[in-house]
Amino acid sequence: MQKNKNKKDPNEMAFLDHVGELRKHILKSLVGIVIGGVIMGVFWPFFQRLIMAPLSSDFITYRAFNALGQLIGAGDIFQSEFDVQEKLTNLEFGGQFTAIVGVILVGGLVLSLPYVVYELFQFLKPGLTMKELKYSNFIMLFTVLFFLTGVAFAYFLIMPLSVHFMYFFQPFGVENNWKLISYINTFVQTLLAMGLVFLLPIIVYFLAKIGLITPEFMIKYRKHAVVVIMTLAAAITPADLMSMFVASIPLLLLYEFSLWVVKFTAKRDKIYQEKTTSVMKN
């Protein structure tokens, strides 16, 4: 008997339903990012000061290091007063327009991150078990917190230390004058990259849940992970040893924390499986 050609395969319909659902959540997330970008545009004078702040010796990080130096009797660590913003130049037609558009888009993503993460988990929820749903809110919260912690770390430590080193590093006796677009690209890429890298414990948690990573695996390849982390720190930070070293410290700590997460997840899943097996036997 000939099959009805107009009848849709159930699996195909399920797949198309998932695609449609994903599309809906992506569109909602994009709307959230656009709203975040609009907020960036409306309050641009505030965000502009925020972006340019690491270029001045008045920035909180420089003052904090100087206060620490005074406390331990070493004097000011950053002795020279400077304001790199006054010497920034724009050498490209439309360069400032390109810079502000890029900052607004990335800033919109950061501002709307809680909503974007919420939409992502709304898409994933139908595939989660009741036990996983119980912890989904905590996972959403920690995803946002880890990302923002990475952004804050890059803003308050990596960027100011890199700015000071690169500005005063003059081995040929030539003054450093930077292009605006160069600084903006470095600023955006560094903050965004550090935010993503700080999601390592969350990524490792999901990989452990599906059995791709085990505690034994992470312990066995710990030395290899150190090399990867140092390489990653060099790739996502400006090209100076100071920022690479500073970035590598939290990444190494995150690896150790991720190892604890995997151990905890494996132990909890083992206990859950043992309880389930016991109940089924009884």
Helices and strands as residue ranges (DSSP letters): H 10-42, H 44-52, G 53-55, H 60-71, G 84-87, H 95-111, H 113-124, G 125-127, H 130-153, I 154-158, H 159-168, H 180-197, H 200-209, H 215-220, H 222-236, H 241-281
